[in-house]
Amino acid sequence: MFTYHDQFRKELAIAIAPIIEKTFSIIFPWEKAYGLFGATPSKEAGDLAFPLFQIAKEAKTNPAQAAKSLEAAFTELPKFITEKKAMGPYLNFFFNFDAIASKIIPSILSGDMFKQKLTENTPKTMIEYSQPNTHKEMHVGHMRNLCLGDALIRLHRYSGFDIVASTFPGDVGTHVAKCLWYLKFHYKGEIPKTKKGAWLGTLYTAGHNKLEDERGTEKEASNREQLTAILKQLEQKSGEYYDLWKETREWSIELMNEVYTWANVKFDVWYWESEVDSASVKLAREYQQKGLFVEDQGAVGVNLEDYKLGFCMLLKSDGNGLYATKDIELARRKFQDYHIEKNIYVVDKRQEHHFKQVFKVLELMGFENAKKCFHLQYDFVELPDGAMSSRKGNIVPLQALIENMVKMIKEQYLNRYVNEWSPEQIESTAQIVAKGAIKYGMTRIDPGKKIVFDMQEWLKLDGESGPYIQYAYARINSMVNKLGAPTSNEIHATAPQEKDLVAQLMNFHQVVEQATLQYKPSALTGYLYDLSRAYNSFYAECPVGSAPEPVRSSRLMLSKATALTLKQGLALLGIEAPEKM
């Protein structure tokens, strides 16, 4: 799928493949060799390791002996290799960093490195993410899905994929009825003039709690009747509740758009639950008539016990559909509307069973693209004192979070510049740093692991955080601008810290490839943190401005290349790099 974009591994693979064939009398194309190169356990062991396990198995020899034989046969090394050494079952190579730096650094400085095509023969893919509910308040927990999905979109597009970004907000259902019920029958105050979308979330929480409190009382029956009446009007698309739904729905959409604008997120298509509701019920009835969907105690669904997936209910006894019903219709529409070849759902791990059922039902329906649907699940975001819940009201509202974070950034970092920067500069920089803190914090943890949100930790300038990477970029950018253009084109990497920095820079696309193919932006966040630390070590040990020429110019170009790579890496996470901070 990915092209052989690492020019050094490719050159080494092309050189080593015929030697392998001659030495061991086996067929071994260079493309195969390219894929075997990996990291060494330490710098002392070399810079690139080539394992001999597979070759030894084919040649029916010992891997350690195979490594020694290959070492002896490989006599003409590429110019960027200074030494080779057999170490156990590996043949390790040591780099000539001057040769590597002289190719890598100009490519980064010109921008050519970031224009390389990384992929070929990639399927047209839809990534569906950020599925917030209307009539609820968006909170910090929603940001994990949003940041993860957005980073995956950016990574895939950078790598050359044809990507369709979609979202599927929930604008119908019981949660909407609870909000409208409380607004209609119990809310006595004035409707606010601003932030109406967030306000609706407080009504939903109040409505849910009131219904729970009155469960088992004389009011329960009338409450249920009122909720049923609301749901029926929404289904029939007429009546006062339907009109109220249309009006309040717009408030929620306004809130969503504010969040997406702030986060610089754009979708190619918005699918809505309300748009697929009726069609999904019709599709279920159609397959009931065909005999695939069966009735069981008034409900309609599919028995998936043979696949250890239980019974997938698609129509309730009252004839209404469920989430599975809608997702089946939605899958059909996605492939029909956009002719995609792969369909990725970024949805939390609670829905694992749901998607297994949906994909299996699609397969049994004869939907040829069922196998092209993939559920990318992730764990939750919690506060230090535990899980969040919109129903219970113990959430960190997103708008309040942003306001508090921007306020803290100004107080801790930016107010010192009040006499040097304009108020607009301070505000825009605070917003950029806040986005960096949230987006980096939400993507730096493996999707399969839980995130504990701690605003103080996420804003630290001396730990693994978005602001730390942004600050590293801003410092380098400031120094480069202050020192001016280099006066020499010579590039060298002789000091250990220079070599470490060049080694990091040459691995950028390897990390992008890993983050993309494994759906783990955390690989990129870790890389950017390591690159920032490597530069700080370089800056501490290798003077730039006071160094004699041509060392000064060489280090200046290395510094600028690092800044540009940090900026590009942050951009793939949807994070802006501030010019000063």
N, C-alpha and C positions, 0 to 999 in steps of 0.2 A: 504494500500500500504506500509506504513512504519511499521517496527517492533516496539514492545513496548520496546524501547531501554533505556528509563530512568528507571534505576533500582529502584530508590526511589519512583517514581510515581507508578511503577508497584507493588512494595511491599505494598504501601498504598492502591492501588486499590483492590488488592487481599484481604487485611484485611477488607476494608470497605464494599465490595459488599455483603457478606452474612449478615452483620448487617443491611444493607438497606433492603434486602429481608425479613428478620425477623421482622424488625420494621414496615415496611409499607405494608407487604404482597404483594409484587410485584416481578416479575422476573427481576433481574438486574445483568447481567454478569460483571465481573471485567473489561473486555475490554471496556465496555461502560463507566464505572467509570473513567478509565484511560484517556479517551478523554475529560472528563469534567474539569479536574484540570486546574487552570489558575492562573495568577498573582494576588496578592492583591494590593489594591490602595496605600498602604504605608507600610513601614517596621513595624510601630506600629501595623498595622492590622494583621501581620503575614507574613509567607513566601510562603504559598500556599493556594489557595482558592478553595473550592468545592461548586458549585452552587446547590441549591435545587429546582429550578424552574421546571425542567422536572419531578423530582421525586414527587414533590407536586402535579403536574397536574395528574400524573398517580394514586397517592394515594388519590386524591381529598381532599387536605388539603392546608393550607396556607404555602407558602415557608418559612417564618420566623419561624413559629411554627414547620415546618418539620426540620429546622436547629437545633432548640432546642431539639427536640426529638432525632435526630441523635447524637447530642452532649452527651446526657444523656446515650444513648445506647452503644456508642463507648468507652468502658472502658479499653481495652487492646491495647495500642498504640505501633506501631513499635519503635524500639530503637532510630531511628533517629528523632523521634518526641518528643518534650518536653511538648507541651501543645496544646490543642484544644479549640476553642472558637467560639460559634455561634454569628455571626454579621449580623443581618438582615436576608436576604435569603441565606446566605453563612455560611458554617462551615469552619473556617480558622485554619490552622495548623502552629505551630512554630517549626522550625528545631533545632535539636541538631547538631551544625556545627562541633563539634569534631568528632562525629560519621560519618558525611558525608565526612569530610576532610580525615579521616583515610582510606576511600575507594576510593575516587576520586583521591587524589594526587598520590598514588602509581600506579594507573591505567594510569595516564598521564605520569608519569616518566618512566614507563616501555614501553610505546607506545601502550599498549593494548587498551586503550580508542579509539585511532584513527584507530584501526583495526576492530571495531565492524561493524557488518552488520546492516545497517539502513533500508533496504528495502527488500520486498519480493513480488513476483508476479508483477514485473515491466515490462511494455511493451518495446520491443526493439525499440529504438527511434533514428531517425535521426534529428540532429539539423543543419540546414543550416544557415550560417552567413558569414559576410564579403563578400559582392558581389561587389568589386570595378570594375570600368571600365578600360580596357586597354586604352592607348592613352590619359589618363588623369592623373594628378598628385594626389597622395594620400595625404590627408590633415588631420588636427586634427579632423574634423568632422567624418572621416571614423573610428576613434579610438573608438567611442562609440559603434558602432556595433561590432567591433572586440573584445573589452574588455568585453562587455556584453555577447556575444556568448561564448567566451573562459571561462569566469567564470561559465556560465551555464553548459558547458561541464564538467568542473572540479567538480562542485558541484554534478552533476548527477552521474558521475563515482565514486566519493567518497562514495556516498550514495548507490551504488550497481546497478545502471542502466547499461544496455548494450547499449552503445551510439555509433552512427556513426556520426562523424563530417564531414560536407561537406561544400563546397563553390561553388558559381555559378557566376564567373566573366563575365562581359559583354564585349565580344571581337569583336562584330559586331554591325552595326547600324550607324545611322547618325553621331554620335559623332566621330566615327572612320573615316568616309568619310571626315568630316570637317578638321580633323588633317592631313590626307594624302593629301587632296586638297591644303591646305596651304603649306605643305612641298614640293609638286610637282610644284606648279605654282607660289608661292610668296616668299618662303624663299630663301634668297640669301647668308646666312652665311655658315660657316663650321659646320658639324655635330660634336658635342662634343665627346670626347673620353671616358668620364665617366658620370655617372648619366643621361644616355640617357632617361630612363623611365620618370624621373621628367621633363626633357626637352620637351618630347612629350606633356606634359600637357600645357606648355606655347604655343606650336603651336596650340593646340586645342582652347585655349582661343583666340589667335590671329585670327585663322580661323573663329571662330564663330562671333567675333566682326566685321571682315571685311565683312562677308556675310550680317550681319545686316546693316552695313553702306551702302552697295551697293544694298540693297533691294529697289526696285522702280526706280533704275537707268537702263541705257542701258546695264549694265553688268549683271543684274539679270538673264536673260534668259541663257546666256552662263555659268554662275556659276552653274545654276541648271542642265544644260546638263552635265557639268563636274562631279558634284556630283553623278548624275544618272549613269554615265559611271563607276565611281568607285564602287558604290554599286552593279552594275550588275556583274562586274568582281569578286567581293567578293562572290557573290551568286553562280557564275559559277565556282569559284575556279580555275581561269586561267587568265593570262594577267599580265602586268607590275604592275598594282595596287595591284593585289593579291600577287605578289612576294614582293612588298614593305610592304604590310600588314603583311606577315609572318615574315619579318625581324624586323619590328618595334614592332610587338606583343611580340617578345622575349625580347625586351628591357623593356616593361611593366611588363612582367612576372618576369624578374630579379628584378625589383623594388619591386614587391609584395613579392617575396621570401626574399628579404633583410629585409622588414618590419616584415614578419612573423618570421624570424629567430631572429630578435632583440626582438620581443615580446614573443618568445618561444611558438609560436602557430603552431600546426600541424593539417593537415586535413587528414582524411582517404580517401577521394575521392574529386577530382576536377571535377565538371561538367562545361562545357563551352557552352555559347549561340550558338557558331558556330557549335557545335556538335549536337545540338537538332534542329537547324533551319530547315533543309530540312525535317527531320522526322516529325516535328510538323506540317508543311504545308501538308504533305502527310496524317497525321492523321485527320486534319481538312477536307480535301477533302473526306476522307472515311466517315466521319460522315455527310458530306453534302449529299453524295449519299444515306445515310440511312434516310435522311429527318430531322435529328435533327438540323443540322446547315442550316440556310436559307440564301438566297441572298437578299440583300436590297441595291438598287442603286449601284450595282456592287460589293459591299462588302459582305462578308460572315460572319455570326455570329449567336448568339442565342438571341432571345427576352426574356429578363428576367423581363419584366415590371410587370408580375404577382407577382414577388418577390420583387418589388420596387428596382430593380437593373439595370433598363434601358436595353440598347442593348449592349451585349458584342461582340465587333468586333474581329474576329479571322483571317480574311484574308482581306487585303486592295484590292481596285479595281485593283491594279497592280499584285495581286496574292501573295504578300509577307505577311508573318505572323507578329504578334505583340508580345508584352511581354506575354499576356495572352495565346497565342498559344503555346509559348515555355514552359510556366509554366505548362500547361496541359500535354504536352509530358514529361516534367521533373518529374512530380508527378508519372506518370505511371512507368517511369524508376526506380525511387527511391525504390518503393515497390517491383518491379520485381528484381532489382539487389541485394538488401540487405535484402529482406524479413522482412522489418521493420513493426512495429505495430502502430507507431505514427510518424508524420512528422511535425516538428516545423520550421517555417520560421521566422528568426530574421530580420525584415525589418521595416524601419521607417513608421510612421503613415500616410504618404501621400499615401501609397499603400493599405490602408484599403479597399476602394471600389474595387480595383483591385482584391484582394484576395477573397473578398466576391463573386465576379463574377466567378473567377476561381473555387472556391470550389463548387459553385452551378452548374456550367457547368459540372464539374466532376461527380457530383451527378446525373444530368440528363443523362449523358452518360452511367450511370449504373456502374460507378467505385465504387466498394464496399468499398474502403478505403477513399472515399471523406470525411467522417465524422471524419477520423483520422488525418486530416490536420488542423494545427492551426497556425494562424498568430500572432506572438508575436511582437507587435508594440512598438515603443519607440519614444520619442520626439527628437528634434534636438539639436545640439551643436551650440551655437552662441558665437560670440566675444562680449566684453562689448559694442561695438558700433553697434551691429546688426548681421544679418544673413550672412553666407558665401555663395559664389557661384563660382563654377569653371568657369562658362561662363563669369562672370564679372571679374574673376581673383582676387577677394578679399578673399583669403584663407590664412591659415597658413600652408604652406607645411610641411608635416610630418618630412622629413629629416632635414629641417631647424629648426623645433621645437625641435627635439631631440638634435641637435648640440647646440642650444641656451640654452636649459635647462641644459645640461651637463656642459656648460661653467659657468652658473650661480651657479650651485651647488658647483663647484670647488672654485669659487670666494667667495661665502658666507660661506661655511662650511668646505671645505677640504684643502684649501691651507695652513691652519694653521699647517697641518701635513706634510708639504713638506719635512721637515728634519727627520721625523719619519717613514713615509711610502714610499714605492717605487712608482715610477710613474705609474707602472702597477696597484698597489693597489688603488691609487687615481682614476685612470681612470675607473677601474671595479666598484668601489663603487659609483662613479658618475653615471655610467650607471644604476646600480641597483636602486639608489634613483630616477633617472629620470623615470624609468619604474614604480616604486612604485607610484610616483606622478601622472602619467598619468592614470594608471590602477585603482588606488583608486578613483581618481577624476571622472573617467568615469563610475564607478559602484556605487558610494555612493549616487547618486540621483536616486529616484524611476524612472523606465523606462518611466513612463507616464508623467514625468515632464521635462521641458527644462533644459539644462545645459548651463551655461555661463562660458566659459573657461577664466581663469585668472591665468597666470603662477605664479605670485607672491603669490597668495593665495594658490595655489596647492603645493607650496614648503615650506610653513610655518611649523616650528617645534613646534609651540604653538597653533595650531588649528586643526580642523578635516581634516587631510590630510594623504596621504600615508607615507610621511617622518616622520610624528609624530609617527605613529605606528611603523615604522621601527626603529626610534630612541629609542622608549620605549623598544623594543626587544633588541637592541644593548646594552643599558645601563644595563638591567638585566643580559644579557649574560656576559658582562664584570665583573659585580660584582660577579656573581656565580663562574666564572673562578678564580677570585682573591681570594675568600674565601675558595675554595676547597670543598672537599666532606663533607657532614654532618657526625657527629660522633654519632648521635642518630637516631633511626627510629621512635621515638614518633612524632605524628602530632597532633597539637592542633589549634583551631581557636576560641579564646576567645575574643580578641579585636574586636570592631565593624568593623574596616577596614579589619581584617582577615576574618570575616564572610562575608563581602561584596564581597571580592575576591573569596572566596569559592563558594558563590551563583552564581557569574558570571561564574566560571569554570564549574559548574555542568549543566549550561544551554547551553553549546556549541552546543550539537547535536540538541537541540530544535530549535536553531537559524538556524543551517544548514538545518534542515527539512523545516522550514518556507521559507528560501531563495530558496530552491530547488523546492518545490511544488508550490510556488507562483511566480516563475521565477523572484525573486527579490534579487539579490546579495546585494542590499542596506541594507537588514536586517543584513547581515554579516558584512558589513563595519561599520554600527552603533554599532554592538556588539563589534567589535575590538577596536573601539574608546572608548566605555564605559569601556572595560576591561583595557585598557591602563590608563585611568583616575583613575580607581579604584586602580590600582597598584601604581600610583603616590601618591595617598592619603595614601595608606598603607605604602609606603616607607618613607613618611614624618612623620608619626605618630608611626611607629613600627620599631625601629632599628633592623638591622639584624646582622651585624658583631659584634656589641658590646653587644648584648643580651646574658644573661647567658644560659647555656645548661639546659634543652633540647629545650628551646625557640629558640635559635639561629639556630639549625638544622631544627626545624620545619619551621621557616620562610624562611630558605634557600631553603627547598624543595618546599614550596609554591611559592617562587620566580621562581624557575626553572620550575615548572609546568605552571606558567603564561607565561613564555617565550616560552615554547614548544607549548602552545595553540595559542599564537599570531603567531608563525611561521607556524603552521598548517592552521590557518585561513587565513593568507596572501597567503599561497600556493594555497588555493582554489580560490583565486582571480587572480592567476598567478603572484604573487608578491614574490620576493625573500627577505628573511630577512638577512641583512648584519650582519656579526659577530661583526664588530665594525664600528663606524660611527662618 
